[in-house]
């Protein structure tokens, strides 16, 4: 949210930090709430593009129901925020440890999240793209 003392890049950084923290801490309402309802999602582990936040949340609930899926931890490194007026792009590397019935696994990915300034001054995410990367 915009304040008289904040710059757009600071606001975008705060939105990105809140989104990543909510994901890492398993606060799903906050995590999914960081996205616009019509946000789209492209994941290397999913065969189709997801056309809304509700569709992504339904898939997440399926993962939980079928495999006891949960996030154990997630770290973001190498963040780059590029601000373009009413839009911004965050690109970063993420290392996420997930737990399922099969045990824990750490995955290494690259992620791009596009943010768009809303009428209320907030910066919801409107698109997320996740791709695999090799461990460093």
C-alpha positions as a LaTeX table, in Angstrom:
\begin{tabular}{lrrr}
\hline
Residue & $x$ (\AA) & $y$ (\AA) & $z$ (\AA) \\
\hline
Unk1 & 0.00 & 0.00 & 0.00 \\
Unk2 & 1.22 & 3.49 & $-0.85$ \\
Unk3 & 2.33 & 5.89 & 1.87 \\
Unk4 & 3.65 & 9.44 & 1.43 \\
Unk5 & 7.15 & 8.24 & 2.37 \\
Unk6 & 7.32 & 5.11 & 0.21 \\
Unk7 & 8.50 & 4.70 & $-3.34$ \\
Unk8 & 6.86 & 2.31 & $-5.80$ \\
Unk9 & 9.88 & $-0.01$ & $-5.66$ \\
Unk10 & 9.64 & $-0.14$ & $-1.85$ \\
Unk11 & 5.92 & $-0.93$ & $-2.12$ \\
Unk12 & 6.59 & $-3.67$ & $-4.68$ \\
Unk13 & 9.37 & $-5.09$ & $-2.50$ \\
Unk14 & 7.00 & $-5.16$ & 0.47 \\
Unk15 & 4.33 & $-6.93$ & $-1.62$ \\
Unk16 & 6.89 & $-9.47$ & $-2.85$ \\
Unk17 & 8.27 & $-10.05$ & 0.64 \\
Unk18 & 4.77 & $-10.57$ & 2.03 \\
Unk19 & 3.89 & $-13.05$ & $-0.73$ \\
Unk20 & 7.09 & $-15.09$ & $-0.28$ \\
Unk21 & 6.77 & $-15.08$ & 3.53 \\
Unk22 & 3.14 & $-16.23$ & 3.39 \\
Unk23 & 4.14 & $-19.06$ & 1.03 \\
Unk24 & 7.13 & $-20.10$ & 3.17 \\
Unk25 & 5.07 & $-20.04$ & 6.37 \\
Unk26 & 2.09 & $-21.90$ & 4.92 \\
Unk27 & $-0.31$ & $-18.99$ & 5.47 \\
Unk28 & $-2.46$ & $-19.92$ & 2.51 \\
Unk29 & $-5.13$ & $-17.22$ & 2.89 \\
Unk30 & $-2.41$ & $-14.56$ & 2.89 \\
Unk31 & $-0.52$ & $-16.27$ & 0.06 \\
Unk32 & $-3.49$ & $-16.61$ & $-2.27$ \\
Unk33 & $-4.71$ & $-13.17$ & $-1.15$ \\
Unk34 & $-1.50$ & $-11.67$ & $-2.57$ \\
Unk35 & $-2.75$ & $-12.52$ & $-6.08$ \\
Unk36 & $-5.45$ & $-10.82$ & $-8.12$ \\
Unk37 & $-8.46$ & $-13.10$ & $-8.64$ \\
Unk38 & $-7.74$ & $-13.29$ & $-12.38$ \\
Unk39 & $-4.01$ & $-13.94$ & $-11.98$ \\
Unk40 & $-2.50$ & $-16.63$ & $-14.20$ \\
Unk41 & 0.08 & $-19.26$ & $-13.30$ \\
Unk42 & 2.55 & $-21.26$ & $-15.39$ \\
Unk43 & 4.41 & $-24.00$ & $-13.51$ \\
Unk44 & 6.90 & $-26.49$ & $-14.99$ \\
Unk45 & 5.31 & $-29.19$ & $-12.84$ \\
Unk46 & 1.78 & $-28.60$ & $-14.13$ \\
Unk47 & 0.77 & $-29.51$ & $-17.69$ \\
Unk48 & $-1.63$ & $-26.59$ & $-18.18$ \\
Unk49 & $-1.70$ & $-22.86$ & $-17.51$ \\
Unk50 & $-3.88$ & $-22.05$ & $-14.50$ \\
Unk51 & $-6.33$ & $-19.28$ & $-15.38$ \\
Unk52 & $-7.21$ & $-17.87$ & $-11.97$ \\
Unk53 & $-6.17$ & $-17.78$ & $-8.35$ \\
Unk54 & $-9.21$ & $-19.94$ & $-7.52$ \\
Unk55 & $-8.03$ & $-22.57$ & $-10.00$ \\
Unk56 & $-4.55$ & $-22.58$ & $-8.44$ \\
Unk57 & $-5.99$ & $-22.81$ & $-4.93$ \\
Unk58 & $-8.18$ & $-25.75$ & $-5.99$ \\
Unk59 & $-5.11$ & $-27.52$ & $-7.39$ \\
Unk60 & $-3.23$ & $-26.83$ & $-4.15$ \\
Unk61 & $-6.13$ & $-28.34$ & $-2.16$ \\
Unk62 & $-5.97$ & $-31.39$ & $-4.44$ \\
Unk63 & $-2.24$ & $-31.78$ & $-3.70$ \\
Unk64 & $-3.00$ & $-31.64$ & 0.03 \\
Unk65 & $-5.88$ & $-34.13$ & $-0.21$ \\
Unk66 & $-3.99$ & $-36.60$ & $-2.40$ \\
Unk67 & $-0.50$ & $-36.38$ & $-0.93$ \\
Unk68 & $-0.52$ & $-34.36$ & 2.33 \\
Unk69 & 1.41 & $-31.65$ & 0.46 \\
Unk70 & 2.87 & $-28.80$ & 2.51 \\
Unk71 & 5.67 & $-26.27$ & 2.41 \\
Unk72 & 8.42 & $-26.82$ & 4.98 \\
Unk73 & 10.56 & $-23.81$ & 4.06 \\
Unk74 & 11.29 & $-21.47$ & 1.19 \\
Unk75 & 14.09 & $-19.00$ & 0.59 \\
Unk76 & 14.32 & $-16.35$ & $-2.09$ \\
Unk77 & 17.67 & $-15.15$ & $-3.40$ \\
Unk78 & 18.95 & $-13.00$ & $-6.22$ \\
Unk79 & 15.85 & $-10.82$ & $-6.32$ \\
Unk80 & 15.53 & $-8.27$ & $-9.11$ \\
Unk81 & 12.58 & $-5.88$ & $-9.19$ \\
Unk82 & 11.93 & $-4.01$ & $-12.42$ \\
Unk83 & 9.34 & $-1.25$ & $-12.14$ \\
Unk84 & 7.46 & $-0.09$ & $-15.25$ \\
Unk85 & 4.84 & 2.47 & $-14.24$ \\
Unk86 & 1.78 & 0.53 & $-13.09$ \\
Unk87 & 3.44 & $-2.88$ & $-13.48$ \\
Unk88 & 6.51 & $-4.51$ & $-12.02$ \\
Unk89 & 8.41 & $-7.75$ & $-12.48$ \\
Unk90 & 10.12 & $-9.69$ & $-9.72$ \\
Unk91 & 12.56 & $-12.38$ & $-10.80$ \\
Unk92 & 14.42 & $-14.50$ & $-8.28$ \\
Unk93 & 15.71 & $-17.95$ & $-7.41$ \\
Unk94 & 13.72 & $-20.00$ & $-4.93$ \\
Unk95 & 14.73 & $-23.02$ & $-2.92$ \\
Unk96 & 11.70 & $-24.76$ & $-1.47$ \\
Unk97 & 11.50 & $-27.79$ & 0.75 \\
Unk98 & 8.17 & $-29.57$ & 0.40 \\
Unk99 & 6.76 & $-32.48$ & 2.37 \\
Unk100 & 4.45 & $-35.19$ & 1.04 \\
Unk101 & 3.62 & $-38.72$ & 2.08 \\
Unk102 & 6.85 & $-39.74$ & 0.33 \\
Unk103 & 8.96 & $-37.50$ & 2.60 \\
Unk104 & 10.72 & $-34.19$ & 2.13 \\
Unk105 & 12.27 & $-32.89$ & $-1.07$ \\
Unk106 & 14.08 & $-29.64$ & $-1.82$ \\
Unk107 & 13.44 & $-28.14$ & $-5.24$ \\
Unk108 & 15.43 & $-25.40$ & $-6.93$ \\
Unk109 & 13.49 & $-23.08$ & $-9.23$ \\
Unk110 & 13.51 & $-19.72$ & $-10.93$ \\
Unk111 & 10.42 & $-17.62$ & $-10.61$ \\
Unk112 & 9.00 & $-14.51$ & $-12.22$ \\
Unk113 & 6.07 & $-12.72$ & $-10.64$ \\
Unk114 & 4.33 & $-9.80$ & $-12.34$ \\
Unk115 & 2.64 & $-7.22$ & $-10.14$ \\
Unk116 & 0.11 & $-4.58$ & $-11.25$ \\
Unk117 & $-0.85$ & $-1.50$ & $-9.28$ \\
Unk118 & $-4.47$ & $-1.71$ & $-8.13$ \\
Unk119 & $-6.87$ & 1.23 & $-7.77$ \\
Unk120 & $-6.36$ & 1.18 & $-3.98$ \\
Unk121 & $-2.58$ & 1.56 & $-4.44$ \\
Unk122 & $-1.71$ & $-2.04$ & $-3.56$ \\
Unk123 & 0.44 & $-4.28$ & $-5.77$ \\
Unk124 & $-1.29$ & $-7.66$ & $-6.24$ \\
Unk125 & 0.50 & $-10.32$ & $-8.25$ \\
Unk126 & $-1.16$ & $-10.92$ & $-11.63$ \\
Unk127 & 1.07 & $-13.64$ & $-13.09$ \\
Unk128 & 3.54 & $-16.20$ & $-11.80$ \\
Unk129 & 5.91 & $-18.31$ & $-13.88$ \\
Unk130 & 8.02 & $-21.02$ & $-12.27$ \\
Unk131 & 10.76 & $-23.00$ & $-13.99$ \\
Unk132 & 13.17 & $-25.65$ & $-12.78$ \\
Unk133 & 16.82 & $-24.86$ & $-12.27$ \\
Unk134 & 19.82 & $-26.91$ & $-11.27$ \\
Unk135 & 21.12 & $-26.57$ & $-7.72$ \\
Unk136 & 24.05 & $-24.21$ & $-7.27$ \\
\hline
\end{tabular}
